[in-house]
Amino acid sequence: MMGFYINFKIMPRTLRIATRKSQLALWQANFIGQQLKSHWPDIDYELVPMLTSGDKFTQSKLQTLGGKGLFVKELEEALLDKRADLAVHSLKDVPAELPPSLGLAIICKRATPYDALVSMKYSKMSDLSEKARIGTSSLRRQSQLLAWRPNLEIVSLRGNINTRLEKLQIDSLDAIILAAAGLERLGLQDNISEIIDPALMLPACGQGALGIECREADEEVLNYLKPLNDGLTASCVQAERRVNALLGGNCHVPLAVFCQPIANNHLLLKARVLSLDGQTLISDEQSGPIETASAIAEICAEKMLKKGAQQLLAAHS
């Protein structure tokens, strides 16, 4: 395959990029398109924007909609129907299992992987009042907030980033929690009061990273995409996704998994499963050389399963 890449002859063509219609998703798709053009000046790209199930039902809580892939299914259908050549995803939205014939071909360099406190009243988490009203739609965030401070009032918050920022004022919220990467990508980082310490709030699987999905048999597209892959991010995210798969989790349950590089070419992997009220916590962490990422993930998942992680997750699936 590598030899095919080295001898790859560039033919002028337009690559069709499937994307959600949100401002952030369009930014991400255009970012990938520009990255492709920087490596292959003779190609062009066009966006194929679409609404996903997760975008259509913004008044419902994600966990009540059921199923997996609420933010990727329609994009994957466009790939399968050959209406698109690749799809750009926020990796935290991508289920552990992909449809047959599709693959997560590329994992791009990770941006800030942590969550951010956004508040007009408080500059840091430790300043929050005991019964502060916090907006989030994420069970992972909710459970970790309540594990930290059980008396916080969690208010369901759906919508795109700008909608959530507006609701901070409209719904009289004391603060909201958003992914730092999304705010930074849209130039909204001035809204960040504090990047939340992962010791308090461990990120979601794949948070801060972009993934590119395409048809596994489309060698031409795969070769265009190869320069965009970041090996270190890929090792970290693959470990996270392996834990996620082995525990049977998805982005709508209180599961946090985060892997990061540490000294001497090693990785540190941490995982948490919580009850919705945050009062039950199962966790584990493992470390080892980068090349053992998959083995580290399997050890971590095995230990958590023995502690009852799957049963705890099943209660919220």
C-alpha positions in Angstrom: 0.0 0.0 0.0 2.8 2.4 0.9 4.4 1.7 -2.5 1.2 2.6 -4.2 1.2 5.9 -2.3 4.8 6.8 -3.3 4.0 6.2 -7.0 0.6 7.7 -6.8 -0.2 9.7 -9.9 -2.4 12.8 -9.2 -5.4 13.1 -11.5 -7.4 16.4 -11.4 -10.7 15.7 -9.6 -13.1 17.1 -7.1 -13.5 15.2 -3.8 -17.0 15.4 -2.3 -16.9 15.8 1.5 -19.9 14.8 3.5 -20.5 17.0 6.6 -23.2 18.1 9.0 -24.6 21.5 8.5 -23.6 23.1 11.7 -21.1 26.0 11.7 -18.5 23.9 13.5 -18.9 20.9 11.2 -18.6 23.1 8.1 -15.5 24.7 9.5 -14.0 21.2 10.1 -14.9 20.0 6.6 -13.4 23.1 5.0 -10.3 22.7 7.1 -9.8 19.1 5.9 -10.5 20.3 2.3 -7.8 22.9 2.6 -5.4 20.4 4.1 -6.0 18.1 1.1 -5.4 21.0 -1.3 -2.1 21.9 0.5 -0.8 18.4 -0.2 -2.5 17.9 -3.6 -2.8 21.3 -5.4 -4.4 19.7 -8.5 -7.5 18.5 -6.7 -10.5 20.5 -5.6 -13.2 19.7 -3.1 -16.9 20.4 -2.5 -19.0 20.0 0.6 -22.0 17.8 0.8 -23.8 19.3 3.8 -26.7 17.3 5.4 -28.8 17.1 8.6 -28.3 14.1 10.8 -30.8 12.6 13.1 -29.1 14.2 16.0 -29.4 17.6 14.4 -33.1 17.2 13.6 -34.4 16.5 17.1 -32.8 19.2 19.2 -35.6 19.3 21.7 -35.1 15.7 22.8 -32.4 14.4 25.1 -29.8 12.4 23.1 -30.3 9.3 25.2 -34.0 9.2 24.5 -33.5 9.2 20.7 -31.9 5.7 21.0 -29.5 4.0 18.7 -25.9 4.8 17.8 -24.4 7.1 15.3 -27.0 9.9 15.6 -24.6 12.4 14.1 -23.0 10.2 11.5 -25.6 7.8 10.0 -26.7 10.1 7.2 -23.1 10.9 6.3 -22.3 7.2 6.1 -25.3 6.6 3.9 -23.9 9.2 1.5 -20.6 7.3 1.4 -22.3 4.0 0.8 -24.5 5.5 -2.0 -21.4 7.2 -3.5 -22.8 10.6 -3.1 -19.7 11.5 -1.2 -16.1 10.4 -1.3 -15.2 11.0 2.4 -17.0 12.2 5.6 -15.5 14.4 8.3 -16.5 13.7 11.8 -15.8 14.9 15.3 -14.4 11.6 16.5 -16.3 11.7 19.8 -19.5 11.3 17.7 -18.3 8.2 15.8 -19.6 4.8 17.2 -17.1 2.0 17.9 -18.6 -0.1 15.1 -18.7 1.2 11.5 -20.9 -0.2 8.7 -19.3 -2.9 6.5 -17.1 -1.5 3.7 -16.5 1.8 5.5 -13.4 2.6 7.5 -12.1 5.3 9.7 -9.2 5.9 7.4 -7.5 8.9 9.0 -7.2 10.5 12.4 -6.0 14.0 12.3 -3.8 15.8 14.8 -5.7 16.4 18.0 -6.7 19.9 19.1 -7.3 20.7 22.8 -9.0 17.5 24.2 -10.5 19.0 27.4 -13.8 20.5 28.4 -14.2 24.2 29.0 -16.2 26.2 31.6 -18.1 29.0 30.0 -19.6 31.5 32.4 -20.4 35.2 32.7 -20.3 34.9 36.5 -17.5 32.6 37.4 -13.9 32.5 36.2 -13.1 29.0 37.4 -14.8 25.8 38.5 -13.8 26.2 42.2 -15.7 29.5 42.3 -19.1 27.9 41.3 -21.8 28.3 44.0 -22.9 25.1 45.7 -26.2 25.0 43.8 -25.1 26.6 40.6 -27.2 25.9 37.4 -25.0 24.2 34.8 -26.0 23.6 31.3 -25.0 20.4 29.5 -26.6 17.6 27.4 -23.7 15.2 28.1 -24.3 12.4 30.6 -20.5 12.1 30.9 -20.2 15.7 32.0 -23.3 15.6 34.2 -22.1 12.5 36.1 -18.6 13.9 36.7 -20.0 17.3 37.8 -22.3 15.6 40.3 -19.4 13.4 41.5 -17.5 16.6 42.3 -20.5 18.6 43.7 -23.7 16.6 44.3 -25.8 19.8 44.8 -25.3 21.3 41.4 -28.4 21.7 39.3 -27.8 20.2 35.8 -29.9 21.7 33.1 -30.3 19.9 29.7 -28.7 21.9 26.9 -28.9 21.0 23.2 -28.0 22.8 20.0 -25.0 24.1 18.2 -22.2 26.1 19.9 -23.7 29.6 19.3 -27.2 28.4 20.4 -25.7 27.1 23.6 -23.8 30.3 24.2 -27.1 32.2 23.7 -28.9 29.9 26.2 -26.3 30.7 28.8 -28.1 34.1 29.1 -31.6 33.3 28.0 -32.0 30.3 30.4 -30.4 32.2 33.3 -27.6 29.6 33.6 -24.6 30.1 35.9 -22.4 28.3 33.5 -22.3 25.8 30.6 -19.7 23.1 29.7 -18.5 22.9 26.1 -15.6 21.1 24.3 -12.7 23.5 24.2 -11.7 22.4 20.7 -15.0 23.5 19.2 -14.8 27.0 20.7 -11.2 27.4 19.6 -11.9 26.2 16.0 -14.6 28.9 15.6 -12.5 31.6 17.2 -14.7 31.7 20.3 -12.0 30.9 22.8 -12.5 34.3 24.5 -15.7 32.8 26.0 -13.7 30.2 27.9 -13.5 30.9 31.6 -11.3 27.9 32.4 -10.1 24.7 30.8 -11.4 22.1 33.2 -8.7 19.9 34.8 -9.1 16.3 33.5 -8.8 15.1 37.1 -12.2 16.7 37.6 -13.7 16.0 34.2 -12.1 13.3 32.0 -12.7 13.9 28.3 -14.9 11.7 26.0 -13.4 9.1 23.7 -11.9 10.9 20.7 -12.6 14.4 22.0 -10.7 17.1 20.2 -9.8 14.9 17.2 -11.2 14.8 13.7 -11.7 11.5 11.9 -12.1 10.9 8.2 -14.3 8.0 7.1 -14.4 6.6 3.6 -15.0 3.5 1.6 -12.3 0.9 2.4 -12.0 -0.1 -1.3 -11.5 3.4 -2.6 -7.7 3.3 -2.9 -7.5 6.6 -4.7 -9.2 8.5 -1.9 -7.3 6.6 0.7 -4.0 7.8 -0.9 -5.2 11.4 -1.0 -6.0 11.2 2.7 -2.8 9.6 4.0 -0.7 12.8 4.5 -3.4 14.0 6.9 -3.0 11.2 9.4 -1.2 11.9 12.7 0.3 8.7 14.1 0.5 9.8 17.7 -3.1 11.0 17.9 -4.2 7.8 16.1 -2.5 5.6 18.7 -4.2 7.5 21.5 -7.6 7.6 19.9 -7.5 4.0 18.9 -6.8 3.0 22.5 -9.7 5.1 23.6 -12.0 3.6 21.0 -10.9 0.1 21.9 -11.9 0.6 25.5 -15.2 2.1 24.4 -15.9 -0.9 22.2 -15.0 -3.5 24.8 -17.2 -1.8 27.4 -20.0 -1.4 24.9 -20.2 2.3 25.4 -21.2 5.2 23.1 -21.2 9.0 23.2 -24.6 9.0 25.1 -23.6 7.2 28.2 -21.5 8.4 31.3 -18.2 7.0 30.0 -15.0 9.0 29.9 -11.8 7.6 28.2 -8.7 9.6 27.6 -5.2 8.6 26.4 -2.3 10.9 26.2 1.5 10.7 25.4 3.8 10.8 28.4 7.6 10.6 28.7 9.8 8.0 27.0 7.4 7.3 24.1 4.8 5.9 26.5 1.0 6.4 26.7 -1.2 7.0 29.7 -4.8 5.7 29.4 -7.5 6.6 31.9 -11.2 5.5 31.9 -14.2 6.2 34.1 -17.8 4.9 34.2 -20.2 6.7 36.5 -23.8 6.5 37.6 -25.9 9.5 36.5 -25.9 11.0 40.0 -22.1 10.6 40.1 -22.1 8.7 43.3 -20.9 5.4 41.8 -17.6 5.5 40.0 -15.6 2.7 38.4 -12.2 3.7 37.0 -8.8 2.4 35.9 -5.6 3.7 34.3 -2.8 1.9 32.4 0.4 3.0 30.8 2.9 1.4 28.4 4.9 2.0 25.2 3.0 3.6 22.3 3.2 0.4 20.2 1.2 -1.5 23.0 -1.7 0.9 22.8 -4.2 -1.8 21.9 -3.0 -4.1 24.7 -3.1 -1.3 27.2 -6.7 -0.6 26.2 -7.7 -4.3 26.6 -6.1 -4.5 30.1 -7.9 -1.3 31.1 -11.3 -2.5 29.8 -10.9 -6.0 31.3 -10.2 -4.5 34.8 -13.2 -2.2 34.5 -15.5 -5.0 33.4 -14.5 -7.0 36.4 -15.5 -4.1 38.6 -18.9 -3.9 37.0 -18.6 -1.2 34.4 -20.8 -2.9 31.8 -23.7 -3.2 34.2 -23.4 0.4 35.2 -23.4 1.5 31.5 -26.3 -0.8 30.6 -28.4 1.1 33.1 -28.1 4.2 30.8 -28.0 2.6 27.3 
